[in-house]
Amino acid sequence: MTHHCHAPGCKRPCPPRWLMCRECWATVPDAMQREVCRTVKLRGPYCDASWAPWWRAQAHANHAAAVARERSAGRPRDPRGDRWLARELAFADELDRKEKP
């Protein structure tokens, strides 16, 4: 099984250490890219509160890539993307409440 891009709508293969393929990552604003890279280093070994900042950052980056994909294809905004983002951010809030082991 190969790892694939996490940007919604993209299934290109990419290395496991990458969040997205090169093409989708290029559509993410630089500030968001830096935030994903900064927060990945904060994660602990368990999926607890230490993961919450990264979870938020990757959710915003994935949403930005999906919006860029829609724009480039000339498609209207899909409201499911906004609902997906809201669920991802709610999960990050749950992680914030988890204690570290």
Steps between C-alpha positions, in 0.01 A plus 500: 500500500642837405457829677297761313439872507263611777356794307129434442439373149863403434632147519848546353765286671756682712757409768349412842672794668319744270152629572429567132645445157722773361227638272242542781757631749590775252139628519518549879596854609855533634388598851288184525789288374726644768237437769464134401879457509530683833225302672604156377802530730273559802322165478569249770500121462129473588200665337428741783495876555850528348345413161227768507706785344616275216150364446368854455787599270464197273122544487534860383768401246287215362199730474707764319625238252143380437377855438790561260415176316137611463603842371748362247235261367246783475264323738286676760595467867384171648336566840608152614855633523396755760319233701808276480716785630259561788518129598881501485520810719250347746726195524797728574293652782442148636874436485560818699295347781697173503763474768847389417581151632 
